[in-house]
Amino acid sequence: MKNATRTKDLTTTALLATILAILGTFKLPGLLPGTEFQLSAPFAVCIAACFGFKKYFKIGILASLINYMMGTHTIINITVAMVFRLVAGGFISLLGTNPLTLLLGGPLGTAAGRLALAPILGVSPLPLLLAALPGMFYTAAGALLLYPLLKRLTVRFYGEVPAGNGLLHNFGKGRLTNDNETSAL
């Protein structure tokens, strides 16, 4: 039975990495130059919400390698994508999956990616952030719309959503026991 689970995980990882890589090559144009929207962002947020940070990060690395080998991304694209993944995935991983983290995870990751891009390009981050605002809105809305579908597929395939409630879920919910009650007084 363990081999079946491992095969399922490998297949799911490869499939999601391929979908993420393909979505990463498509950008919807904006009204102004530099305001395009990358379709992979809301999908990436949903992967982090459904599968957890560790699997999401593996999927992201594979997607970046696929795009790099295909010649559709450069090292700069990969750097920005990795910053996005660390921030968006880390945010969801810390606070758990809920509408607020789905809404804010992608825009925070995008903002961090633009802040990392500014010194590489030698420009002020403000124009990069302003140009990213429409995409941040689309990412937030897209993640909220896409998450129920990906969650339903994940539950159907795995029987549950593998991602936990977040690392800070039980923060501050400690309980005094007899051993430390006396030392607390």
N, C-alpha and C positions, 0 to 999 in steps of 0.2 A: 504494500500500500504506500510505503514511503516513496518508491520510485514513481508512482503515479502522481503524487503530490509534487515531487521535484520536476517531473516533466511538465505538469500544468504550470508551475511557476516559471520555468524557462520559456515555455511557449508564450505565456502572458507577457513576460518581460520583453521578449523579442517583438511581439505584435504591437505592444504599446510604444516601444522605442521606434518602430517603423512608422507608426501613425504620427507620433510626435515629430519625427524627422520630416515626413512629408508635409505636415501642417506648418513646420518651420520654414519651408521654402516658399510658402504662399504669403503674400502681404496684400491686404486690401488698401488701395490708395486713399489718401485723405484729400481734403480740399486744398490744403497748403502743402508745399514740399516739406518732407520730414515728418509728416503726421500720419504716416501709414501705420497700419495695425497688423501685427503678426498673429495669424490664426492659432498658433501653437500655445499662446499664453493662457487662455482660459482652460484649454485641455490639460495643460501642465498643472494648473492649480487643482483641477479635479482629480488628477492622478495622485497628487500629494495628499489630498483629502481622503481618497478611497484606499490607497495602498500604503500610506505612511512615508516618512522622509527617506528612509534607507532605500527602499525599493524605487521610489521616485527619483532619487539621485542616480541610482544605477541606470534607470531608464533614460534619464537626461544625458548621462555620459555616453551611452550607446547612440542616442539620437544625434548628439554632437559629432561623434566619430563618423556616423553615416553621412551627415551633411558635409563634413570636412573631406571625406574620401570622394564624395560626389562633386566636390568643388563648388558647392552652393554656399558654404560658409568659410570664413577666414578665422584666424586665431583671435582677431578682435571680436567677431561675432560670438565665438565660443566663450571668450572671457565674459562678455556681457550676459550671455545665457547662463553661465555658471553662477555669476553674482545673483541673477534673478532667481535661480533655483535655490541657492543658499538662503536668501532672504524670504522668498515666498514660501518655500517648503519648510524652512525653519520656523517661520511665524505660525503656520498651520500646525506644525508638529508640537510647538510649545503650548499653544492655546487650544488645540483640538479643533475638530470640524464643527462649525456652526455658521449661520448666515453671515455673521460679522467677519469671521476669518476668511470665508470665501469671498466676501466683498472687498476686503482690504489686502489680502495676501498678494494678489496679482499687481495692483497698483504700487504697493510697497516694494515688491521685487523689481518692477519696472523703474521706479524712482532710483533705487539702489544701482541698477544697471546703468542708468544714465549718469549717475554720480561717478561711477567707475569709468565710464567712457570719456567724460570730460577731460581728465588729465592726460589720457592716452591721445586724444585729439588736440590737446592744448587749447581748449576753449572753455568759456564759462559754462557751468552746468545749467544756468537759468534758461537759456534758449532751448537746450535739449529737454529739460523738464517741461517747459511750456509746449513744445512740439509733441511731447508724449501724452499730454492730458487727454486728448480724444481716445487714444489707444487704451489708456488706463480705465476710462469709462467703459469702453467696449469689453475689456478684459473682465472687469467686475460684473457687468451684466451677463456676459457670456458664461462666466463660471457659475453664477447663480442659476442660469437656465440649463446648463449642461450637467451640473452635479447630480440632480435626481436621476437622469438617464444612466450615467456611469455608475452611480450607486446601485441602481436596480440591476444592471448587468453584472456588477461585482457580486452582489448578494446571490444572484441566480447561479453564478459560476462557482463561487467559493462557499456559499451558505451564510456568509457574514461579510462585513467590511473589515479587511485586515488592519486598517489604521486604527490606532487606539484613540483615547479621549484627549490626548495631549499630555505632555510631560508635567504641566502645571495643574492638571485636573485635580489632583489630591493635595496640592500645596495648601498648607494651613489647616488641613483637616485631620491633624494628628489627634491622638486620644491619650489622655493621662491614664496610666495604669497604677497599680498599687506601688510598684517600685519607684516611680518618679513623682507620685503625689506628695510624698513627704518632703522630697527635695525641692518641689515647686513652692512649698509654703515657706 
